[in-house]
Each structure stands twice: as C-alpha cells, then as structure tokens.
Amino acid sequence: MPKTCPSCNGKNIAKIFYGYPADMDWYLKSIKTKKIVGGGCCVTNHDPKWQCTECYHRWR
Ligand SMILES: [Zn+2]
C-alpha cells in the first residue's frame, strides 16, 4: 500500500474496492473509515487501485 498520494502528498489513501463485497458490514464500515472506496462492479486490467481521500486522485 502506498504511503502518500503522488498528486498532493496526502497520507489518506484508500484502496478502491471492485465488485460486490462478500461481507457487507465490513464493506460499509471500511468505506465509513475511508479505508476503501467503492469502485463499481466492472473490473478491467487498467483500473486504478488507490484513491487519495483528500484530492480524489486515483492511480495504480
Ligand atoms: Zn491526493
């Protein structure tokens, strides 16, 4: 997991979660605490993996 955002150097990085979560409680809790962000259900090989929760920059 990256430690800082390449765009703003912020330290709040969330993992972008793709697909339907098996554990909905964990999913909603993780979104609330900004550990992950929902990335939608469509997965390609070019999807970004990380999102900065400060400037919303996405990268992989
Ligand atoms: Zn950022």
N, CA, C, O and the ligand as a Tripos MOL2 file, in Angstrom:
@<TRIPOS>MOLECULE
protein
  241   239    61     0     0
PROTEIN
NO_CHARGES

@<TRIPOS>ATOM
      1 N           0.8330   -1.2000    0.0000 N.3       1 MET1
      2 CA          0.0000    0.0000    0.0000 C.3       1 MET1
      3 C           0.8700    1.2540    0.0000 C.2       1 MET1
      4 O           1.7870    1.3800    0.8110 O.2       1 MET1
      5 N           0.5730    2.1910   -0.9260 N.am      2 PRO2
      6 CA          1.3740    3.4250   -0.9550 C.3       2 PRO2
      7 C           1.1430    4.2620    0.2900 C.2       2 PRO2
      8 O           0.0640    4.2280    0.8810 O.2       2 PRO2
      9 N           2.1610    5.0130    0.6850 N.am      3 LYS3
     10 CA          2.0460    5.7880    1.9140 C.3       3 LYS3
     11 C           1.5510    7.1990    1.6690 C.2       3 LYS3
     12 O           0.8930    7.7980    2.5200 O.2       3 LYS3
     13 N           1.8740    7.7260    0.4940 N.am      4 THR4
     14 CA          1.4470    9.0950    0.2030 C.3       4 THR4
     15 C           0.8580    9.1870   -1.2050 C.2       4 THR4
     16 O           1.1610    8.3770   -2.0820 O.2       4 THR4
     17 N           0.0210   10.1830   -1.3900 N.am      5 CYS5
     18 CA         -0.5930   10.4310   -2.6870 C.3       5 CYS5
     19 C           0.4260   11.0590   -3.6330 C.2       5 CYS5
     20 O           1.0920   12.0240   -3.2580 O.2       5 CYS5
     21 N           0.5630   10.5320   -4.8550 N.am      6 PRO6
     22 CA          1.5320   11.1080   -5.7990 C.3       6 PRO6
     23 C           1.1220   12.4900   -6.3060 C.2       6 PRO6
     24 O           1.9320   13.1990   -6.9020 O.2       6 PRO6
     25 N          -0.1240   12.8690   -6.0710 N.am      7 SER7
     26 CA         -0.6120   14.1470   -6.5570 C.3       7 SER7
     27 C          -0.4670   15.2570   -5.5210 C.2       7 SER7
     28 O           0.0250   16.3410   -5.8340 O.2       7 SER7
     29 N          -0.8920   14.9910   -4.2910 N.am      8 CYS8
     30 CA         -0.8850   16.0420   -3.2680 C.3       8 CYS8
     31 C          -0.0320   15.6920   -2.0550 C.2       8 CYS8
     32 O           0.0640   16.4820   -1.1160 O.2       8 CYS8
     33 N           0.5870   14.5160   -2.0680 N.am      9 ASN9
     34 CA          1.3950   14.0450   -0.9480 C.3       9 ASN9
     35 C           0.5870   13.8180    0.3240 C.2       9 ASN9
     36 O           1.1510   13.7250    1.4150 O.2       9 ASN9
     37 N          -0.7260   13.7290    0.1850 N.am     10 GLY10
     38 CA         -1.5710   13.4390    1.3340 C.3      10 GLY10
     39 C          -1.3520   12.0240    1.8230 C.2      10 GLY10
     40 O          -0.9000   11.1590    1.0740 O.2      10 GLY10
     41 N          -1.6750   11.7930    3.0820 N.am     11 LYS11
     42 CA         -1.4060   10.4830    3.6660 C.3      11 LYS11
     43 C          -2.6540    9.6170    3.8110 C.2      11 LYS11
     44 O          -2.5820    8.4970    4.3160 O.2      11 LYS11
     45 N          -3.7860   10.1350    3.3730 N.am     12 ASN12
     46 CA         -5.0070    9.3480    3.4980 C.3      12 ASN12
     47 C          -5.3270    8.6370    2.1890 C.2      12 ASN12
     48 O          -5.9790    9.1830    1.3000 O.2      12 ASN12
     49 N          -4.8470    7.4040    2.1040 N.am     13 ILE13
     50 CA         -5.0200    6.6240    0.8890 C.3      13 ILE13
     51 C          -6.0490    5.5310    1.1240 C.2      13 ILE13
     52 O          -5.9810    4.8070    2.1170 O.2      13 ILE13
     53 N          -6.9870    5.4170    0.2230 N.am     14 ALA14
     54 CA         -7.9880    4.3620    0.3130 C.3      14 ALA14
     55 C          -7.7940    3.3880   -0.8360 C.2      14 ALA14
     56 O          -7.4410    3.7760   -1.9500 O.2      14 ALA14
     57 N          -8.0300    2.1260   -0.5480 N.am     15 LYS15
     58 CA         -7.9840    1.1330   -1.6040 C.3      15 LYS15
     59 C          -9.3190    1.1490   -2.3370 C.2      15 LYS15
     60 O         -10.3750    1.2180   -1.7070 O.2      15 LYS15
     61 N          -9.2750    1.0850   -3.6570 N.am     16 ILE16
     62 CA        -10.5120    1.0650   -4.4270 C.3      16 ILE16
     63 C         -10.9910   -0.3760   -4.5290 C.2      16 ILE16
     64 O         -10.2940   -1.2420   -5.0590 O.2      16 ILE16
     65 N         -12.1810   -0.6160   -4.0190 N.am     17 PHE17
     66 CA        -12.7240   -1.9700   -3.9840 C.3      17 PHE17
     67 C         -13.6720   -2.1860   -5.1550 C.2      17 PHE17
     68 O         -14.6260   -1.4310   -5.3440 O.2      17 PHE17
     69 N         -13.3990   -3.2230   -5.9390 N.am     18 TYR18
     70 CA        -14.2400   -3.5220   -7.0980 C.3      18 TYR18
     71 C         -15.0750   -4.7570   -6.8340 C.2      18 TYR18
     72 O         -14.6760   -5.6620   -6.1000 O.2      18 TYR18
     73 N         -16.2340   -4.7710   -7.4460 N.am     19 GLY19
     74 CA        -17.0910   -5.9440   -7.3440 C.3      19 GLY19
     75 C         -18.0330   -5.8620   -6.1660 C.2      19 GLY19
     76 O         -18.1170   -4.8400   -5.4850 O.2      19 GLY19
     77 N         -18.7260   -6.9340   -5.9390 N.am     20 TYR20
     78 CA        -19.7190   -6.9730   -4.8720 C.3      20 TYR20
     79 C         -19.0810   -7.5680   -3.6220 C.2      20 TYR20
     80 O         -18.5250   -8.6650   -3.6690 O.2      20 TYR20
     81 N         -19.1610   -6.8500   -2.5090 N.am     21 PRO21
     82 CA        -18.4900   -7.3530   -1.3020 C.3      21 PRO21
     83 C         -19.1880   -8.5770   -0.7210 C.2      21 PRO21
     84 O         -20.4160   -8.6310   -0.6610 O.2      21 PRO21
     85 N         -18.4100   -9.5420   -0.3010 N.am     22 ALA22
     86 CA        -18.9660  -10.7320    0.3400 C.3      22 ALA22
     87 C         -19.4590  -10.3920    1.7370 C.2      22 ALA22
     88 O         -20.4330  -10.9630    2.2290 O.2      22 ALA22
     89 N         -18.7670   -9.4520    2.3610 N.am     23 ASP23
     90 CA        -19.1200   -9.0650    3.7250 C.3      23 ASP23
     91 C         -19.5730   -7.6050    3.7160 C.2      23 ASP23
     92 O         -18.7480   -6.6920    3.7150 O.2      23 ASP23
     93 N         -20.8770   -7.3960    3.7100 N.am     24 MET24
     94 CA        -21.4300   -6.0610    3.5850 C.3      24 MET24
     95 C         -21.1110   -5.1830    4.8020 C.2      24 MET24
     96 O         -20.8690   -3.9850    4.6500 O.2      24 MET24
     97 N         -21.1080   -5.7580    5.9870 N.am     25 ASP25
     98 CA        -20.7990   -4.9900    7.1940 C.3      25 ASP25
     99 C         -19.3810   -4.4230    7.1270 C.2      25 ASP25
    100 O         -19.1330   -3.2530    7.4170 O.2      25 ASP25
    101 N         -18.4670   -5.3050    6.7340 N.am     26 TRP26
    102 CA        -17.0700   -4.8930    6.6080 C.3      26 TRP26
    103 C         -16.9390   -3.7990    5.5460 C.2      26 TRP26
    104 O         -16.2120   -2.8220    5.7300 O.2      26 TRP26
    105 N         -17.6430   -3.9770    4.4540 N.am     27 TYR27
    106 CA        -17.5930   -3.0460    3.3260 C.3      27 TYR27
    107 C         -18.0410   -1.6460    3.7540 C.2      27 TYR27
    108 O         -17.3380   -0.6630    3.5180 O.2      27 TYR27
    109 N         -19.2060   -1.5650    4.3790 N.am     28 LEU28
    110 CA        -19.7500   -0.2660    4.7820 C.3      28 LEU28
    111 C         -18.8910    0.3890    5.8630 C.2      28 LEU28
    112 O         -18.7040    1.6060    5.8680 O.2      28 LEU28
    113 N         -18.3770   -0.4230    6.7660 N.am     29 LYS29
    114 CA        -17.5210    0.0720    7.8270 C.3      29 LYS29
    115 C         -16.2220    0.6290    7.2520 C.2      29 LYS29
    116 O         -15.7370    1.6790    7.6740 O.2      29 LYS29
    117 N         -15.6720   -0.0950    6.2840 N.am     30 SER30
    118 CA        -14.4120    0.3270    5.6770 C.3      30 SER30
    119 C         -14.5790    1.5980    4.8640 C.2      30 SER30
    120 O         -13.6650    2.4200    4.7970 O.2      30 SER30
    121 N         -15.7330    1.7630    4.2480 N.am     31 ILE31
    122 CA        -15.9940    2.9820    3.4960 C.3      31 ILE31
    123 C         -16.1490    4.1630    4.4510 C.2      31 ILE31
    124 O         -15.6890    5.2700    4.1700 O.2      31 ILE31
    125 N         -16.8020    3.9090    5.5790 N.am     32 LYS32
    126 CA        -17.0020    4.9600    6.5730 C.3      32 LYS32
    127 C         -15.6740    5.4380    7.1410 C.2      32 LYS32
    128 O         -15.4790    6.6350    7.3510 O.2      32 LYS32
    129 N         -14.7740    4.5150    7.3860 N.am     33 THR33
    130 CA        -13.4790    4.8670    7.9570 C.3      33 THR33
    131 C         -12.4690    5.2330    6.8780 C.2      33 THR33
    132 O         -11.3010    5.4870    7.1730 O.2      33 THR33
    133 N         -12.9310    5.2600    5.6050 N.am     34 LYS34
    134 CA        -12.1140    5.6630    4.4630 C.3      34 LYS34
    135 C         -10.9240    4.7480    4.2100 C.2      34 LYS34
    136 O          -9.8880    5.1770    3.7020 O.2      34 LYS34
    137 N         -11.0920    3.4880    4.5720 N.am     35 LYS35
    138 CA        -10.0370    2.5280    4.2490 C.3      35 LYS35
    139 C         -10.1690    2.0780    2.8050 C.2      35 LYS35
    140 O          -9.1750    1.7660    2.1490 O.2      35 LYS35
    141 N         -11.4000    2.0460    2.3140 N.am     36 ILE36
    142 CA        -11.6320    1.6930    0.9260 C.3      36 ILE36
    143 C         -12.6410    2.6640    0.3300 C.2      36 ILE36
    144 O         -13.3510    3.3600    1.0560 O.2      36 ILE36
    145 N         -12.6990    2.7050   -0.9950 N.am     37 VAL37
    146 CA        -13.7740    3.4120   -1.6840 C.3      37 VAL37
    147 C         -14.3810    2.4470   -2.6940 C.2      37 VAL37
    148 O         -13.6900    1.5720   -3.2150 O.2      37 VAL37
    149 N         -15.6530    2.6030   -2.9640 N.am     38 GLY38
    150 CA        -16.3140    1.7260   -3.9200 C.3      38 GLY38
    151 C         -15.8810    2.0640   -5.3330 C.2      38 GLY38
    152 O         -15.8960    3.2310   -5.7220 O.2      38 GLY38
    153 N         -15.4960    1.0630   -6.1030 N.am     39 GLY39
    154 CA        -15.0180    1.3110   -7.4610 C.3      39 GLY39
    155 C         -15.9990    0.8500   -8.5170 C.2      39 GLY39
    156 O         -15.7250    0.9830   -9.7090 O.2      39 GLY39
    157 N         -17.1340    0.3120   -8.1110 N.am     40 GLY40
    158 CA        -18.0880   -0.2100   -9.0700 C.3      40 GLY40
    159 C         -17.8550   -1.6860   -9.3380 C.2      40 GLY40
    160 O         -16.9880   -2.3130   -8.7300 O.2      40 GLY40
    161 N         -18.6370   -2.2290  -10.2510 N.am     41 CYS41
    162 CA        -18.6040   -3.6770  -10.4270 C.3      41 CYS41
    163 C         -17.7950   -4.0990  -11.6320 C.2      41 CYS41
    164 O         -17.4740   -5.2780  -11.7810 O.2      41 CYS41
    165 N         -17.4570   -3.1500  -12.5010 N.am     42 CYS42
    166 CA        -16.7650   -3.5340  -13.7240 C.3      42 CYS42
    167 C         -15.2570   -3.4710  -13.5370 C.2      42 CYS42
    168 O         -14.7000   -2.4110  -13.2510 O.2      42 CYS42
    169 N         -14.6150   -4.5900  -13.6960 N.am     43 VAL43
    170 CA        -13.1810   -4.6680  -13.4620 C.3      43 VAL43
    171 C         -12.4410   -4.8830  -14.7740 C.2      43 VAL43
    172 O         -12.7540   -5.8010  -15.5320 O.2      43 VAL43
    173 N         -11.4660   -4.0350  -15.0320 N.am     44 THR44
    174 CA        -10.5740   -4.2490  -16.1610 C.3      44 THR44
    175 C          -9.1500   -4.2820  -15.6360 C.2      44 THR44
    176 O          -8.9100   -4.0760  -14.4460 O.2      44 THR44
    177 N          -8.2300   -4.5370  -16.5110 N.am     45 ASN45
    178 CA         -6.8340   -4.5800  -16.0840 C.3      45 ASN45
    179 C          -6.2360   -3.1870  -15.9290 C.2      45 ASN45
    180 O          -5.0920   -3.0330  -15.5040 O.2      45 ASN45
    181 N          -7.0210   -2.1850  -16.2780 N.am     46 HIS46
    182 CA         -6.4750   -0.8310  -16.2540 C.3      46 HIS46
    183 C          -7.0940    0.0210  -15.1440 C.2      46 HIS46
    184 O          -6.8980    1.2350  -15.0960 O.2      46 HIS46
    185 N          -7.8220   -0.6140  -14.2800 N.am     47 ASP47
    186 CA         -8.4550    0.1520  -13.2190 C.3      47 ASP47
    187 C          -7.4340    0.6660  -12.2150 C.2      47 ASP47
    188 O          -6.4650   -0.0240  -11.8980 O.2      47 ASP47
    189 N          -7.6530    1.8810  -11.7130 N.am     48 PRO48
    190 CA         -6.7820    2.3650  -10.6510 C.3      48 PRO48
    191 C          -7.0000    1.5470   -9.3850 C.2      48 PRO48
    192 O          -8.0750    0.9870   -9.1710 O.2      48 PRO48
    193 N          -5.9880    1.4870   -8.5670 N.am     49 LYS49
    194 CA         -6.0430    0.6500   -7.3750 C.3      49 LYS49
    195 C          -6.2110    1.4730   -6.1110 C.2      49 LYS49
    196 O          -6.7530    0.9910   -5.1160 O.2      49 LYS49
    197 N          -5.7480    2.7090   -6.1500 N.am     50 TRP50
    198 CA         -5.7250    3.5320   -4.9510 C.3      50 TRP50
    199 C          -6.3880    4.8730   -5.2060 C.2      50 TRP50
    200 O          -6.3580    5.3960   -6.3200 O.2      50 TRP50
    201 N          -6.9860    5.4190   -4.1610 N.am     51 GLN51
    202 CA         -7.5470    6.7620   -4.2730 C.3      51 GLN51
    203 C          -7.1830    7.5740   -3.0540 C.2      51 GLN51
    204 O          -7.2820    7.1150   -1.9150 O.2      51 GLN51
    205 N          -6.7540    8.8030   -3.3260 N.am     52 CYS52
    206 CA         -6.4790    9.7390   -2.2480 C.3      52 CYS52
    207 C          -7.8140   10.2800   -1.7460 C.2      52 CYS52
    208 O          -8.6360   10.7310   -2.5440 O.2      52 CYS52
    209 N          -8.0370   10.2400   -0.4390 N.am     53 THR53
    210 CA         -9.3130   10.7180    0.0790 C.3      53 THR53
    211 C          -9.2880   12.2290    0.2880 C.2      53 THR53
    212 O         -10.2800   12.8110    0.7250 O.2      53 THR53
    213 N          -8.1710   12.8580   -0.0190 N.am     54 GLU54
    214 CA         -8.0970   14.3130    0.1230 C.3      54 GLU54
    215 C          -8.3370   15.0240   -1.2070 C.2      54 GLU54
    216 O          -9.1330   15.9600   -1.2800 O.2      54 GLU54
    217 N          -7.6470   14.5770   -2.2600 N.am     55 CYS55
    218 CA         -7.8100   15.2690   -3.5470 C.3      55 CYS55
    219 C          -8.5260   14.3880   -4.5750 C.2      55 CYS55
    220 O          -8.7730   14.8210   -5.7010 O.2      55 CYS55
    221 N          -8.8580   13.1500   -4.1860 N.am     56 TYR56
    222 CA         -9.5880   12.2010   -5.0330 C.3      56 TYR56
    223 C          -8.8010   11.7770   -6.2640 C.2      56 TYR56
    224 O          -9.3790   11.2640   -7.2220 O.2      56 TYR56
    225 N          -7.5320   11.9790   -6.2490 N.am     57 HIS57
    226 CA         -6.6770   11.4660   -7.3100 C.3      57 HIS57
    227 C          -6.6740    9.9350   -7.2560 C.2      57 HIS57
    228 O          -6.6020    9.3400   -6.1810 O.2      57 HIS57
    229 N          -6.7520    9.3060   -8.4430 N.am     58 ARG58
    230 CA         -6.7250    7.8410   -8.4910 C.3      58 ARG58
    231 C          -5.5320    7.3770   -9.2890 C.2      58 ARG58
    232 O          -5.1700    7.9930  -10.2910 O.2      58 ARG58
    233 N          -4.9270    6.3120   -8.8590 N.am     59 TRP59
    234 CA         -3.7850    5.7710   -9.6000 C.3      59 TRP59
    235 C          -3.6320    4.2990   -9.2660 C.2      59 TRP59
    236 O          -4.3170    3.7570   -8.3990 O.2      59 TRP59
    237 N          -2.7040    3.6670   -9.9850 N.am     60 ARG60
    238 CA         -2.4460    2.2650   -9.6880 C.3      60 ARG60
    239 C          -0.9520    1.9850   -9.6410 C.2      60 ARG60
    240 O          -0.5440    0.8480   -9.4020 O.2      60 ARG60
    241 ZN         -4.0500   13.4860   -3.0240 Zn       61 ZN61
@<TRIPOS>BOND
     1     1     2 1
     2     2     3 1
     3     3     4 2
     4     3     5 am
     5     5     6 1
     6     6     7 1
     7     7     8 2
     8     7     9 am
     9     9    10 1
    10    10    11 1
    11    11    12 2
    12    11    13 am
    13    13    14 1
    14    14    15 1
    15    15    16 2
    16    15    17 am
    17    17    18 1
    18    18    19 1
    19    19    20 2
    20    19    21 am
    21    21    22 1
    22    22    23 1
    23    23    24 2
    24    23    25 am
    25    25    26 1
    26    26    27 1
    27    27    28 2
    28    27    29 am
    29    29    30 1
    30    30    31 1
    31    31    32 2
    32    31    33 am
    33    33    34 1
    34    34    35 1
    35    35    36 2
    36    35    37 am
    37    37    38 1
    38    38    39 1
    39    39    40 2
    40    39    41 am
    41    41    42 1
    42    42    43 1
    43    43    44 2
    44    43    45 am
    45    45    46 1
    46    46    47 1
    47    47    48 2
    48    47    49 am
    49    49    50 1
    50    50    51 1
    51    51    52 2
    52    51    53 am
    53    53    54 1
    54    54    55 1
    55    55    56 2
    56    55    57 am
    57    57    58 1
    58    58    59 1
    59    59    60 2
    60    59    61 am
    61    61    62 1
    62    62    63 1
    63    63    64 2
    64    63    65 am
    65    65    66 1
    66    66    67 1
    67    67    68 2
    68    67    69 am
    69    69    70 1
    70    70    71 1
    71    71    72 2
    72    71    73 am
    73    73    74 1
    74    74    75 1
    75    75    76 2
    76    75    77 am
    77    77    78 1
    78    78    79 1
    79    79    80 2
    80    79    81 am
    81    81    82 1
    82    82    83 1
    83    83    84 2
    84    83    85 am
    85    85    86 1
    86    86    87 1
    87    87    88 2
    88    87    89 am
    89    89    90 1
    90    90    91 1
    91    91    92 2
    92    91    93 am
    93    93    94 1
    94    94    95 1
    95    95    96 2
    96    95    97 am
    97    97    98 1
    98    98    99 1
    99    99   100 2
   100    99   101 am
   101   101   102 1
   102   102   103 1
   103   103   104 2
   104   103   105 am
   105   105   106 1
   106   106   107 1
   107   107   108 2
   108   107   109 am
   109   109   110 1
   110   110   111 1
   111   111   112 2
   112   111   113 am
   113   113   114 1
   114   114   115 1
   115   115   116 2
   116   115   117 am
   117   117   118 1
   118   118   119 1
   119   119   120 2
   120   119   121 am
   121   121   122 1
   122   122   123 1
   123   123   124 2
   124   123   125 am
   125   125   126 1
   126   126   127 1
   127   127   128 2
   128   127   129 am
   129   129   130 1
   130   130   131 1
   131   131   132 2
   132   131   133 am
   133   133   134 1
   134   134   135 1
   135   135   136 2
   136   135   137 am
   137   137   138 1
   138   138   139 1
   139   139   140 2
   140   139   141 am
   141   141   142 1
   142   142   143 1
   143   143   144 2
   144   143   145 am
   145   145   146 1
   146   146   147 1
   147   147   148 2
   148   147   149 am
   149   149   150 1
   150   150   151 1
   151   151   152 2
   152   151   153 am
   153   153   154 1
   154   154   155 1
   155   155   156 2
   156   155   157 am
   157   157   158 1
   158   158   159 1
   159   159   160 2
   160   159   161 am
   161   161   162 1
   162   162   163 1
   163   163   164 2
   164   163   165 am
   165   165   166 1
   166   166   167 1
   167   167   168 2
   168   167   169 am
   169   169   170 1
   170   170   171 1
   171   171   172 2
   172   171   173 am
   173   173   174 1
   174   174   175 1
   175   175   176 2
   176   175   177 am
   177   177   178 1
   178   178   179 1
   179   179   180 2
   180   179   181 am
   181   181   182 1
   182   182   183 1
   183   183   184 2
   184   183   185 am
   185   185   186 1
   186   186   187 1
   187   187   188 2
   188   187   189 am
   189   189   190 1
   190   190   191 1
   191   191   192 2
   192   191   193 am
   193   193   194 1
   194   194   195 1
   195   195   196 2
   196   195   197 am
   197   197   198 1
   198   198   199 1
   199   199   200 2
   200   199   201 am
   201   201   202 1
   202   202   203 1
   203   203   204 2
   204   203   205 am
   205   205   206 1
   206   206   207 1
   207   207   208 2
   208   207   209 am
   209   209   210 1
   210   210   211 1
   211   211   212 2
   212   211   213 am
   213   213   214 1
   214   214   215 1
   215   215   216 2
   216   215   217 am
   217   217   218 1
   218   218   219 1
   219   219   220 2
   220   219   221 am
   221   221   222 1
   222   222   223 1
   223   223   224 2
   224   223   225 am
   225   225   226 1
   226   226   227 1
   227   227   228 2
   228   227   229 am
   229   229   230 1
   230   230   231 1
   231   231   232 2
   232   231   233 am
   233   233   234 1
   234   234   235 1
   235   235   236 2
   236   235   237 am
   237   237   238 1
   238   238   239 1
   239   239   240 2
@<TRIPOS>SUBSTRUCTURE
     1 MET1         2 RESIDUE 1 A MET
     2 PRO2         6 RESIDUE 1 A PRO
     3 LYS3        10 RESIDUE 1 A LYS
     4 THR4        14 RESIDUE 1 A THR
     5 CYS5        18 RESIDUE 1 A CYS
     6 PRO6        22 RESIDUE 1 A PRO
     7 SER7        26 RESIDUE 1 A SER
     8 CYS8        30 RESIDUE 1 A CYS
     9 ASN9        34 RESIDUE 1 A ASN
    10 GLY10       38 RESIDUE 1 A GLY
    11 LYS11       42 RESIDUE 1 A LYS
    12 ASN12       46 RESIDUE 1 A ASN
    13 ILE13       50 RESIDUE 1 A ILE
    14 ALA14       54 RESIDUE 1 A ALA
    15 LYS15       58 RESIDUE 1 A LYS
    16 ILE16       62 RESIDUE 1 A ILE
    17 PHE17       66 RESIDUE 1 A PHE
    18 TYR18       70 RESIDUE 1 A TYR
    19 GLY19       74 RESIDUE 1 A GLY
    20 TYR20       78 RESIDUE 1 A TYR
    21 PRO21       82 RESIDUE 1 A PRO
    22 ALA22       86 RESIDUE 1 A ALA
    23 ASP23       90 RESIDUE 1 A ASP
    24 MET24       94 RESIDUE 1 A MET
    25 ASP25       98 RESIDUE 1 A ASP
    26 TRP26      102 RESIDUE 1 A TRP
    27 TYR27      106 RESIDUE 1 A TYR
    28 LEU28      110 RESIDUE 1 A LEU
    29 LYS29      114 RESIDUE 1 A LYS
    30 SER30      118 RESIDUE 1 A SER
    31 ILE31      122 RESIDUE 1 A ILE
    32 LYS32      126 RESIDUE 1 A LYS
    33 THR33      130 RESIDUE 1 A THR
    34 LYS34      134 RESIDUE 1 A LYS
    35 LYS35      138 RESIDUE 1 A LYS
    36 ILE36      142 RESIDUE 1 A ILE
    37 VAL37      146 RESIDUE 1 A VAL
    38 GLY38      150 RESIDUE 1 A GLY
    39 GLY39      154 RESIDUE 1 A GLY
    40 GLY40      158 RESIDUE 1 A GLY
    41 CYS41      162 RESIDUE 1 A CYS
    42 CYS42      166 RESIDUE 1 A CYS
    43 VAL43      170 RESIDUE 1 A VAL
    44 THR44      174 RESIDUE 1 A THR
    45 ASN45      178 RESIDUE 1 A ASN
    46 HIS46      182 RESIDUE 1 A HIS
    47 ASP47      186 RESIDUE 1 A ASP
    48 PRO48      190 RESIDUE 1 A PRO
    49 LYS49      194 RESIDUE 1 A LYS
    50 TRP50      198 RESIDUE 1 A TRP
    51 GLN51      202 RESIDUE 1 A GLN
    52 CYS52      206 RESIDUE 1 A CYS
    53 THR53      210 RESIDUE 1 A THR
    54 GLU54      214 RESIDUE 1 A GLU
    55 CYS55      218 RESIDUE 1 A CYS
    56 TYR56      222 RESIDUE 1 A TYR
    57 HIS57      226 RESIDUE 1 A HIS
    58 ARG58      230 RESIDUE 1 A ARG
    59 TRP59      234 RESIDUE 1 A TRP
    60 ARG60      238 RESIDUE 1 A ARG
    61 ZN61       241 GROUP 0 **** ****
